Amino acid sequence: MAMGVQTVLTRESDVYVDLYDRPGLANRMGADLFVSIHCNAMPTPNTGHGTETFYYHKRSMCLGAVIHGELMRALKRADRGLKWANFCVTRESDMPAVLVELMFLNDSTEHALLAKPEVRT
């Protein structure tokens, strides 16, 4: 718990959790916010780079803008924007929810950055 915020992970290991179970957990817990954190990839390596943030419900647009702005300042990657998308994890959440794509796993520069603990933090 940092700065009075309690965080709950949908998992702490590399196991698959069903897309509907992710917002379902947040809904059952009565969470105030839901942030789904991902790393992107393109079909062809080294053709995509940068950070993007997605929301579904209008109530989540402000949360998305704040989180995306902070990610841009912290990661200093190309700005792929704040976008609307019909993703299960944001659509099925009862609370404001966003999905962030931090960087591209199959971009050599961003992959090297993601290997650094200070970047992941």
N, C-alpha and C positions, 0 to 999 in steps of 0.2 A: 504494500500500500504506500504509494508515494503521492504527496500533495493531497491527501484525503481521497484518493481515487482507488477503489478496489477493482482489480482486473481479474477476469476469469478467462482461461484459455479453453477452447473447444477440444484441444488435445495438446499433449506435451511431448509427443513422439511422432515419428513419420508413419502415421496410420491414416487411412481414409475415413472421414466422417461424412455421412450423407449430407448433401446440400440442404435438405429440409431440416435435418437435425441441428444444424448450426444455428439458424435463427430460432428454431424451436427451443433450444437451451436458453437463449437470451430471453425469449418470451416467458418461459416458465419461471425464470429467476426474477422477472420484473426489472430487467436491466434498463438503465437510462439511455444508453447508447450502444450501438453495435458497430464494430469496425472489423471488417474482413480484410486481412493482410495477405497479399500475394506477391509473387514475382512472375513477370510476364515471359513470353517466349514467342518467337516468330517461326514459321515453317522453314525459313532459310536463315542460318546463323548470321549474325552481324548485320541484319537489315532493320532492326528495331532497337530503339534506346529511349530512355527517359521515364518519366513518372506521370501517371494519370490516376484520377480519382473518379469513381462512379457513384451515382445516387439513383434512386427510383422515385420515391415519394418527394413531393415538393418540400415537405417538412424537413427533409434531409439535406437540402441544397446548401443551407448556411453551414451546417456541420462539415459538409464536403469542402466548401470554400475555405474554411478555417484550417482543416487538416491538410488540404492540398497546398495551401500557402506555406504552412510550417514545413511540410515535406520538401517543397521547392527550396526553401531557405537552408534546410539541413543537408539535403542530399546534393544540391547544386547540379542536378541533371536536367536534360531537356524537358521542357514543360509540354506534356501531351494534353494537358487541360483537365478541367472538371466537366464531366459528361453525364448525360442521362443514359441509363441502360436498364434493360429488363432482366436483371440477375435475380435468381431465387433468393440469395442471402439478403439482398436489400429489399426486395419486394415483399417477402414473407415476414419481415421484422415488424413488431408492433411499435417499436421505438425508432427514432432517427437512426439511419444506418447508411454506411458507405462501404465501398470496396475499393481498396487502394492497390495499385500495381506499382510497386516500388521501383523496380528496375527490370531489365531483361536478363534472364539466366543465360541465354545463348548469344549475348553480345560480349565479346571478349573483355572489353574495358569494364563493363558493369559487373560481369562475373568476377573479375579480379577485385573490384570494390566490395562486392558482397562477401568475399572471403575475409575481409578485415573486420574484426570484432567491433572496432570503433565506428565503422559505417553501419553495421547492423544495429548497434545501440542507438 
